[in-house]
Amino acid sequence: MSRESVLLGMSGGIDSTAACEMLQAQGYKVVGLTLLTCDASQKAAAEAATLATRFGIEHHVADVRNSFKEQVITPFIESYLAGCTPNPCIDCNPTVKFKQLEEWADRLDCRYIATGHYVRTEQVGDKVYVRAGADAKKDQSYFLWRLTQQQLRRAIFPLGTWTKEQVREHLERFGLTEKAKEDESMEICFFTGDYRDFLRNNIPNAEEVIKPGAFIDSEGRKLGTHQGFPLYTIGQRKGLNIALGHPAYVLKTNPQKNTVMLGDATQLMAKHMITEQPLWVSDAPAEGLTVRIRYRSRPVACRVLRTLPDGNTLVRFDEPVSAITPGQSAVFYKDDIVVGGAYIASQRGINQWITEDDDRE
């Protein structure tokens, strides 16, 4: 069996623990690396160190708090202040997590890098593609669209063909019963609780930026008062604290005017979308594409229509979708393979780019 070295990102959780055992069983010499991304991750580092001792592997801790703040936390805050809804994991993976794994792998003479993501990879020609994990409920391919080819060529994802339940059962058989029964963390790693509290506590002039403004309807008529536009996201229904006699949803936010537009569910529906900063593994496929516009959303058949003068991309859905949210990612698939991705841009002025021919294609 191979004794090639692989550097495994260890969080101390269920998935990276299972990945460690599986890699060892496959004959790899595993080295563990835990990233200190924030003060709260010190507990994870201690747990990972304990597990590394159990597995008899070398373990390292990288303090990346400064770069994590610069690459992930600051853009997260700035995105909300720009009226967007960010997904910090998508930014962290290529710029912090996998970047650090690469750098430390070179330093420690490890040929491969590995994580506990529920994804697979597939090489087609000279390109490596991310494939959805076998467990549809746990598939994390949505989060990895920004990984580089260099990162993917070195990456091993041991859990890609496993379900979460199988992973728990596997850890129990291995004697890690307590670990197997741990709850999953669904929180963003650098804070717990509500992101609104995080914004209030981490924006220096929060009182000036997050301040009351007007709820308006699609005609611009004032409906009531909100608590500050960064505290609302498109499609939100709960927590509006306004009684209109019918269900109301956030349609848009306007950072310049500090307004939040409300409307009904039908006004959230759209057949077209503008995306920015597109990244394709190869050329954008002309046919057979589906897109997910948020994690867990159902893939919807679509077509990339054209590149706009500002470099953004116009996308048409085969059926109307709800709550196109700037700041989230649009991840494009051909079957279960990620072929590209982009950030959802502001949809302001989208109608000027839609022609009558677009819906007849």
Buried (B, 14 or more C-beta within 10 A) or exposed (E): EEEEBBBBBBBBBBBBBBBBBBBBEBEBBBBBBBBBBBEEBEEBBEBBBEBBEBBEBBBBBBEBBEBBBEBBBEBBBEBBBBBBBBBBBBBBBBBBBBBBBBBBBEEEEBBBBBBBBBBBBEEEEEEBBBBBBBBEEBBBBBBBBBBEEEBBBBBBBBBBEBBBEBBBEBBBEBEBEEBBEBEEEEEBBBBEEEBBEBBBEBBEEBEEBBEEBBBBBEEEEEBBEBBBBBBBBBBBEEEBEEEEEEEBBBBBBBBEEBBBBBBBEEBBEBBBBBBBEBBBBEEBBEEEBBBBBBBEBEBBEBBBBEEBEEEBBBBBBEEEBBBBBBBBBBBBBBEBBBBBBBBBBBBEEBEEBBEEEBEEE
